[in-house]
């Protein structure tokens, strides 16, 4: 039974003092929501995200086919790249269609605004506040979808400059979305191009969660070459686990231009900790980053070395994913 | 190293139509594929024993069994899964084998198929 604030107050007034504490939450959980370190669905079932990143903003024509393959490879979630204007804007109707494709493939839709990538360092990057404005501008496509959609406010919202501003900016963006009536689970990315080199997200996650009136924030780190050692990966993940905070690895790969990444440890540690992960990315990377493509040319018949590893290797998506209970 | 998983299609086929099947049994095969993935082991799915189709109806049923398997695992890469269509040369009807191969490859064009008769 959904207890409204009004009904809860009535119940509280009807009970004699001392009849037992009636816990009246300041909010009612809506759709996918956080409980401690866990991500739960509306029915209370635990949900561990497993899937990939889909570059919809740049290759919208490939999304429907790609999500079909991803479902066939047993993904339960897809992180969808969108743009609010840094690239061609994805309109409310386009996003509604993306959500429909997710639902027809029984995937949870983690929608992310890529415009903020490298803010403060990358030319043309948008602020988190601007990203919040984008979500509000397309809220007609989002409201009512809380069982199926998670909003990732802004991708890698700071480069390596002024990263201490991340905490206040993130809280402000969350507040802006809540005030606009968006009650979804929210994912916030770490600064330092998502890698949280300086631990700003790690050290301030609890205060960000507390500042959200719905306490429904999931933290996302992108594990690239800062995460070359198993101990670094375990240490980072265990900090969130020990603090009872929800975490996902929203992006990771096998290596990048700066060094190797311990993808085996990422897969193993995240699985054992009960945290979600989403590899970067299905296909469409530029030629210098083509080693990050999981399939060649958006063709599921052509899995790459990275694709075979992340989907079909030990602790891979195929063997660790469970379909969302809502489906 | 490869894992050969002998499966008896009589366990999941629901008479009279071989295209119907017992989902609970097929889920066990799904789990075997998943378990092999988790361990980095390619899996050879092999009908064992191979039924001997004596007439057109049973021949069609044999083709349908493999067509169903091909469809179920159409997204699983060739590096992970291959099929052994017949077992221990019990199937000698070339025409049925050709039909089966064609049906499987129509669904998964690159699926590795063991040489009929050599899968034992």
Interface residues (C-beta under 8 A of the other chain):
Chain A: X69 X72 X73 X300 X301 X303 X308 X312 X313 X314 X315 X316 X318 X319 X320
Chain B: X34 X35 X37 X38 X39 X40 X74 X75 X76 X77 X79 X80 X109 X110
